[in-house]
Amino acid sequence: MRAAFLPLFAAALTAFSPVLAQDTAAATDAAATDVATDVASATDTATTATTTDSTTTSGEGVTPTEPDGNTLVKAGSNITAQWTVDQSGLWSNMTIELMTGSNEAMTSLETVGEGIDGTVETSYSFVAPQVHPYSKIYFLQFTNPGESGTFWTTRFTIASASGAYVNPTLNETTSAGEVVGYGDGALGEDTSATTTSGSASVESGVGSNGVTLYTAGITTGTSKPTNVDATGVAVATEGASAASMGKLVSPAAAIMAVVAAAAVIV
């Protein structure tokens, strides 16, 4: 009986072997597919998270665009600062300062604006102050209290009310290898311009002979400084190159002095 059953069992096992092998292969493929899908899903999620974090970080702060290196503004006129808005929503209390100096030693001259919402506003105007020297050595600095990051414009020129200015006297090389001019400015007019005659210091505009020309009052009839005649000429009492030039001489006395000198020569 046992001997008769064994051939039948072997035949049945042979018949079902392909089906069993097919099911086993299908199960293996399904498991592999599920694992691959899970790995791919996890990779996509990680990539998305990294991209999002990078975008948020790079959007913090403003990007100044004006004034730039071609800007020239006269003292007393408006300077308009411009920038692209902060994308992080954090720079809502921005401060703008007028700066001078080198890249390594910046000096703040004054705060020109504060409490500015850099997430909405894109410009801010203020009056250019009197400075010295008038030159291309000034720039703006943007900060937001409590937030990291500091941003600057390039250097621009503040000129006198008449448009006069001088070139920067110092140079430095930037990290990009560019040579740029800079200087150390200060607020207020430069009042140190004087000329010297002999040992006395006189105001700029007074010649070495001590003579100053007045234009006011000559043709308009308004009051003139004491001892200034109708030609608008006055002789300074100090700063002349010779002692005699520092004294007022009447026309009659001058004529008599010339006549006397001529008589001596004859």
C-alpha positions as a Markdown table, in Angstrom:
| # | Residue | x | y | z |
|---|---|---|---|---|
| 1 | Met | 0.0 | 0.0 | 0.0 |
| 2 | Arg | 2.8 | 2.4 | 1.0 |
| 3 | Ala | 4.7 | 1.5 | -2.2 |
| 4 | Ala | 1.6 | 2.3 | -4.3 |
| 5 | Phe | 1.1 | 5.8 | -2.6 |
| 6 | Leu | 4.6 | 7.1 | -3.1 |
| 7 | Pro | 4.4 | 7.3 | -6.9 |
| 8 | Leu | 1.1 | 9.2 | -6.6 |
| 9 | Phe | 2.6 | 11.7 | -4.1 |
| 10 | Ala | 5.6 | 12.3 | -6.3 |
| 11 | Ala | 3.4 | 13.0 | -9.3 |
| 12 | Ala | 1.3 | 15.5 | -7.3 |
| 13 | Leu | 4.3 | 17.3 | -6.0 |
| 14 | Thr | 5.7 | 17.6 | -9.5 |
| 15 | Ala | 2.5 | 19.0 | -10.8 |
| 16 | Phe | 2.2 | 21.7 | -8.1 |
| 17 | Ser | 5.9 | 22.7 | -8.1 |
| 18 | Pro | 5.6 | 25.4 | -10.9 |
| 19 | Val | 2.6 | 27.0 | -9.1 |
| 20 | Leu | 4.5 | 27.1 | -5.8 |
| 21 | Ala | 7.6 | 28.6 | -7.5 |
| 22 | Gln | 5.5 | 31.2 | -9.3 |
| 23 | Asp | 3.8 | 32.3 | -6.0 |
| 24 | Thr | 7.1 | 32.5 | -4.2 |
| 25 | Ala | 8.6 | 34.6 | -7.0 |
| 26 | Ala | 5.6 | 36.9 | -7.0 |
| 27 | Ala | 5.8 | 37.4 | -3.2 |
| 28 | Thr | 9.5 | 38.2 | -3.5 |
| 29 | Asp | 8.9 | 40.8 | -6.2 |
| 30 | Ala | 6.1 | 42.4 | -4.3 |
| 31 | Ala | 8.2 | 42.7 | -1.2 |
| 32 | Ala | 11.1 | 44.2 | -3.2 |
| 33 | Thr | 8.8 | 46.7 | -4.8 |
| 34 | Asp | 7.4 | 47.8 | -1.4 |
| 35 | Val | 10.9 | 48.4 | 0.0 |
| 36 | Ala | 12.0 | 50.3 | -3.1 |
| 37 | Thr | 8.9 | 52.5 | -2.9 |
| 38 | Asp | 9.5 | 53.2 | 0.8 |
| 39 | Val | 13.1 | 54.2 | 0.2 |
| 40 | Ala | 12.2 | 56.5 | -2.7 |
| 41 | Ser | 9.5 | 58.1 | -0.7 |
| 42 | Ala | 11.8 | 58.8 | 2.3 |
| 43 | Thr | 14.4 | 60.2 | -0.1 |
| 44 | Asp | 12.0 | 62.6 | -1.7 |
| 45 | Thr | 10.8 | 63.8 | 1.7 |
| 46 | Ala | 14.3 | 64.5 | 2.9 |
| 47 | Thr | 15.1 | 66.4 | -0.4 |
| 48 | Thr | 12.0 | 68.6 | -0.1 |
| 49 | Ala | 12.8 | 69.4 | 3.5 |
| 50 | Thr | 16.4 | 70.4 | 2.7 |
| 51 | Thr | 15.3 | 72.6 | -0.2 |
| 52 | Thr | 12.7 | 74.4 | 1.9 |
| 53 | Asp | 15.1 | 75.2 | 4.7 |
| 54 | Ser | 17.7 | 76.6 | 2.2 |
| 55 | Thr | 15.1 | 78.9 | 0.6 |
| 56 | Thr | 13.9 | 80.3 | 3.9 |
| 57 | Thr | 17.5 | 81.0 | 5.1 |
| 58 | Ser | 18.6 | 82.8 | 1.9 |
| 59 | Gly | 15.5 | 85.0 | 1.9 |
| 60 | Glu | 16.3 | 86.7 | 5.3 |
| 61 | Gly | 17.3 | 90.4 | 5.0 |
| 62 | Val | 17.1 | 93.1 | 2.4 |
| 63 | Thr | 19.2 | 93.6 | -0.7 |
| 64 | Pro | 20.2 | 97.3 | -1.1 |
| 65 | Thr | 20.1 | 98.6 | -4.7 |
| 66 | Glu | 20.4 | 102.4 | -4.4 |
| 67 | Pro | 22.3 | 104.6 | -4.0 |
| 68 | Asp | 25.1 | 103.1 | -6.1 |
| 69 | Gly | 28.5 | 104.0 | -7.4 |
| 70 | Asn | 27.0 | 106.4 | -10.0 |
| 71 | Thr | 25.0 | 108.4 | -7.5 |
| 72 | Leu | 25.9 | 112.0 | -6.8 |
| 73 | Val | 23.7 | 113.9 | -4.3 |
| 74 | Lys | 24.2 | 117.5 | -3.2 |
| 75 | Ala | 24.2 | 118.4 | 0.5 |
| 76 | Gly | 20.7 | 119.6 | 1.4 |
| 77 | Ser | 19.1 | 117.4 | -1.3 |
| 78 | Asn | 17.2 | 114.2 | -0.8 |
| 79 | Ile | 18.9 | 110.8 | -0.9 |
| 80 | Thr | 16.6 | 107.9 | -1.7 |
| 81 | Ala | 17.7 | 104.5 | -0.4 |
| 82 | Gln | 16.1 | 101.5 | -2.3 |
| 83 | Trp | 16.2 | 97.7 | -1.6 |
| 84 | Thr | 14.4 | 94.5 | -2.4 |
| 85 | Val | 12.1 | 93.4 | 0.4 |
| 86 | Asp | 13.0 | 90.8 | 3.1 |
| 87 | Gln | 11.4 | 87.4 | 2.2 |
| 88 | Ser | 11.6 | 86.0 | 5.7 |
| 89 | Gly | 9.1 | 88.4 | 7.3 |
| 90 | Leu | 11.6 | 89.2 | 10.1 |
| 91 | Trp | 13.0 | 92.5 | 9.0 |
| 92 | Ser | 10.1 | 94.7 | 10.1 |
| 93 | Asn | 12.1 | 97.1 | 12.3 |
| 94 | Met | 15.0 | 98.1 | 10.0 |
| 95 | Thr | 17.6 | 100.8 | 10.8 |
| 96 | Ile | 19.6 | 102.7 | 8.1 |
| 97 | Glu | 22.9 | 104.5 | 8.9 |
| 98 | Leu | 25.1 | 106.8 | 6.9 |
| 99 | Met | 28.6 | 105.4 | 7.0 |
| 100 | Thr | 32.2 | 106.2 | 6.0 |
| 101 | Gly | 35.6 | 104.6 | 6.2 |
| 102 | Ser | 37.2 | 101.5 | 4.9 |
| 103 | Asn | 35.7 | 98.0 | 4.6 |
| 104 | Glu | 37.7 | 96.9 | 7.7 |
| 105 | Ala | 37.1 | 100.1 | 9.7 |
| 106 | Met | 33.6 | 101.4 | 9.1 |
| 107 | Thr | 32.4 | 104.5 | 11.0 |
| 108 | Ser | 28.7 | 105.4 | 11.5 |
| 109 | Leu | 28.1 | 109.2 | 11.0 |
| 110 | Glu | 24.4 | 109.2 | 11.8 |
| 111 | Thr | 21.2 | 107.2 | 11.9 |
| 112 | Val | 19.1 | 108.4 | 9.0 |
| 113 | Gly | 16.1 | 106.1 | 9.4 |
| 114 | Glu | 14.7 | 103.6 | 11.9 |
| 115 | Gly | 11.6 | 101.5 | 12.5 |
| 116 | Ile | 11.3 | 100.8 | 8.8 |
| 117 | Asp | 9.4 | 97.7 | 7.7 |
| 118 | Gly | 11.8 | 96.0 | 5.3 |
| 119 | Thr | 9.2 | 93.3 | 4.6 |
| 120 | Val | 6.8 | 95.7 | 2.9 |
| 121 | Glu | 8.6 | 99.0 | 2.1 |
| 122 | Thr | 11.2 | 99.2 | -0.7 |
| 123 | Ser | 12.5 | 102.8 | -0.3 |
| 124 | Tyr | 13.3 | 105.5 | 2.2 |
| 125 | Ser | 14.3 | 109.2 | 1.6 |
| 126 | Phe | 16.3 | 111.6 | 3.8 |
| 127 | Val | 18.2 | 114.8 | 3.4 |
| 128 | Ala | 21.9 | 114.6 | 2.6 |
| 129 | Pro | 23.9 | 116.3 | 5.4 |
| 130 | Gln | 26.8 | 118.7 | 5.1 |
| 131 | Val | 30.0 | 116.6 | 5.3 |
| 132 | His | 33.7 | 117.0 | 4.8 |
| 133 | Pro | 35.3 | 116.2 | 2.6 |
| 134 | Tyr | 32.7 | 116.2 | -0.2 |
| 135 | Ser | 33.7 | 112.9 | -2.0 |
| 136 | Lys | 32.8 | 109.4 | -3.0 |
| 137 | Ile | 33.4 | 108.0 | 0.4 |
| 138 | Tyr | 30.0 | 107.5 | 1.9 |
| 139 | Phe | 27.6 | 104.5 | 2.0 |
| 140 | Leu | 24.5 | 103.2 | 3.8 |
| 141 | Gln | 24.3 | 100.3 | 6.2 |
| 142 | Phe | 21.1 | 98.3 | 6.8 |
| 143 | Thr | 20.4 | 96.3 | 10.0 |
| 144 | Asn | 17.4 | 95.0 | 12.0 |
| 145 | Pro | 17.7 | 94.8 | 15.8 |
| 146 | Gly | 17.5 | 91.2 | 17.0 |
| 147 | Glu | 18.2 | 89.7 | 13.6 |
| 148 | Ser | 21.5 | 88.5 | 12.1 |
| 149 | Gly | 22.9 | 90.0 | 9.0 |
| 150 | Thr | 24.2 | 93.4 | 7.9 |
| 151 | Phe | 23.9 | 94.8 | 4.4 |
| 152 | Trp | 25.5 | 97.8 | 2.7 |
| 153 | Thr | 25.3 | 99.9 | -0.5 |
| 154 | Thr | 28.3 | 100.7 | -2.6 |
| 155 | Arg | 30.1 | 104.0 | -2.0 |
| 156 | Phe | 28.4 | 107.1 | -3.5 |
| 157 | Thr | 29.3 | 110.8 | -3.7 |
| 158 | Ile | 28.0 | 113.6 | -1.5 |
| 159 | Ala | 28.9 | 116.9 | -3.1 |
| 160 | Ser | 28.6 | 120.5 | -2.0 |
| 161 | Ala | 25.5 | 122.6 | -2.7 |
| 162 | Ser | 27.2 | 123.8 | -5.9 |
| 163 | Gly | 28.1 | 120.2 | -6.9 |
| 164 | Ala | 31.9 | 120.4 | -6.1 |
| 165 | Tyr | 33.7 | 117.3 | -4.7 |
| 166 | Val | 37.1 | 115.7 | -4.6 |
| 167 | Asn | 38.2 | 112.2 | -5.5 |
| 168 | Pro | 39.0 | 109.7 | -2.7 |
| 169 | Thr | 42.6 | 109.9 | -1.5 |
| 170 | Leu | 42.9 | 106.3 | -0.2 |
| 171 | Asn | 42.5 | 102.9 | -1.9 |
| 172 | Glu | 41.9 | 99.3 | -0.7 |
| 173 | Thr | 41.6 | 95.9 | -2.4 |
| 174 | Thr | 38.4 | 94.0 | -1.8 |
| 175 | Ser | 38.2 | 90.2 | -1.3 |
| 176 | Ala | 37.2 | 90.0 | -5.0 |
| 177 | Gly | 40.5 | 91.7 | -6.0 |
| 178 | Glu | 38.9 | 95.0 | -7.0 |
| 179 | Val | 40.7 | 98.2 | -6.0 |
| 180 | Val | 38.3 | 100.8 | -4.7 |
| 181 | Gly | 38.7 | 104.3 | -3.3 |
| 182 | Tyr | 37.6 | 105.3 | 0.2 |
| 183 | Gly | 38.1 | 107.9 | 2.9 |
| 184 | Asp | 37.2 | 108.9 | 6.4 |
| 185 | Gly | 34.5 | 111.6 | 6.3 |
| 186 | Ala | 32.8 | 113.6 | 9.0 |
| 187 | Leu | 29.6 | 115.6 | 9.4 |
| 188 | Gly | 29.7 | 119.4 | 9.0 |
| 189 | Glu | 31.3 | 121.9 | 6.6 |
| 190 | Asp | 35.1 | 122.0 | 6.4 |
| 191 | Thr | 36.1 | 125.3 | 8.0 |
| 192 | Ser | 39.8 | 124.6 | 8.1 |
| 193 | Ala | 40.5 | 126.2 | 4.7 |
| 194 | Thr | 42.7 | 129.2 | 5.4 |
| 195 | Thr | 45.6 | 130.9 | 3.7 |
| 196 | Thr | 48.6 | 132.2 | 5.6 |
| 197 | Ser | 50.4 | 135.5 | 5.0 |
| 198 | Gly | 53.5 | 136.2 | 7.1 |
| 199 | Ser | 52.8 | 135.1 | 10.6 |
| 200 | Ala | 49.2 | 136.1 | 10.6 |
| 201 | Ser | 46.4 | 133.7 | 9.5 |
| 202 | Val | 43.7 | 135.4 | 7.3 |
| 203 | Glu | 40.4 | 134.1 | 5.9 |
| 204 | Ser | 40.4 | 132.4 | 2.5 |
| 205 | Gly | 39.8 | 135.0 | -0.2 |
| 206 | Val | 42.1 | 137.6 | 1.3 |
| 207 | Gly | 45.2 | 138.1 | -0.8 |
| 208 | Ser | 48.8 | 138.3 | 0.5 |
| 209 | Asn | 48.6 | 142.0 | 0.2 |
| 210 | Gly | 45.7 | 142.1 | 2.7 |
| 211 | Val | 43.1 | 143.3 | 0.2 |
| 212 | Thr | 39.5 | 142.0 | 0.2 |
| 213 | Leu | 36.9 | 142.7 | -2.5 |
| 214 | Tyr | 33.3 | 143.2 | -1.4 |
| 215 | Thr | 30.5 | 142.8 | -4.0 |
| 216 | Ala | 27.6 | 143.6 | -1.8 |
| 217 | Gly | 26.6 | 147.3 | -1.4 |
| 218 | Ile | 28.6 | 148.6 | -4.4 |
| 219 | Thr | 25.8 | 149.0 | -6.9 |
| 220 | Thr | 22.7 | 148.2 | -4.7 |
| 221 | Gly | 23.3 | 151.0 | -2.2 |
| 222 | Thr | 23.1 | 148.7 | 0.8 |
| 223 | Ser | 25.4 | 149.2 | 3.7 |
| 224 | Lys | 29.1 | 148.4 | 3.3 |
| 225 | Pro | 31.8 | 147.5 | 5.9 |
| 226 | Thr | 33.4 | 150.5 | 7.5 |
| 227 | Asn | 36.1 | 152.1 | 5.3 |
| 228 | Val | 35.1 | 150.4 | 2.1 |
| 229 | Asp | 34.8 | 152.9 | -0.7 |
| 230 | Ala | 32.5 | 152.9 | -3.7 |
| 231 | Thr | 34.8 | 150.6 | -5.7 |
| 232 | Gly | 34.3 | 147.9 | -3.1 |
| 233 | Val | 38.0 | 147.8 | -2.0 |
| 234 | Ala | 39.0 | 147.5 | 1.6 |
| 235 | Val | 42.5 | 147.1 | 3.0 |
| 236 | Ala | 42.8 | 144.5 | 5.8 |
| 237 | Thr | 44.4 | 145.7 | 9.0 |
| 238 | Glu | 46.2 | 142.3 | 9.6 |
| 239 | Gly | 47.6 | 139.6 | 7.4 |
| 240 | Ala | 49.3 | 142.0 | 4.9 |
| 241 | Ser | 52.7 | 141.0 | 3.7 |
| 242 | Ala | 54.1 | 144.4 | 4.7 |
| 243 | Ala | 53.3 | 146.5 | 7.8 |
| 244 | Ser | 52.4 | 149.6 | 5.7 |
| 245 | Met | 49.9 | 147.6 | 3.7 |
| 246 | Gly | 47.9 | 147.0 | 6.8 |
| 247 | Lys | 46.9 | 150.7 | 7.2 |
| 248 | Leu | 44.2 | 152.6 | 5.5 |
| 249 | Val | 45.6 | 155.6 | 3.5 |
| 250 | Ser | 43.3 | 158.3 | 2.1 |
| 251 | Pro | 43.6 | 159.2 | -1.6 |
| 252 | Ala | 45.0 | 162.7 | -0.8 |
| 253 | Ala | 47.7 | 161.3 | 1.4 |
| 254 | Ala | 48.7 | 158.8 | -1.2 |
| 255 | Ile | 49.0 | 161.6 | -3.8 |
| 256 | Met | 51.1 | 163.7 | -1.5 |
| 257 | Ala | 53.4 | 160.7 | -0.8 |
| 258 | Val | 54.0 | 160.1 | -4.5 |
| 259 | Val | 54.8 | 163.8 | -5.1 |
| 260 | Ala | 57.2 | 163.9 | -2.2 |
| 261 | Ala | 59.0 | 160.7 | -3.4 |
| 262 | Ala | 59.3 | 162.2 | -6.9 |
| 263 | Ala | 60.8 | 165.5 | -5.5 |
| 264 | Val | 63.5 | 163.5 | -3.6 |
| 265 | Ile | 64.4 | 161.6 | -6.8 |
| 266 | Val | 64.8 | 164.8 | -8.8 |
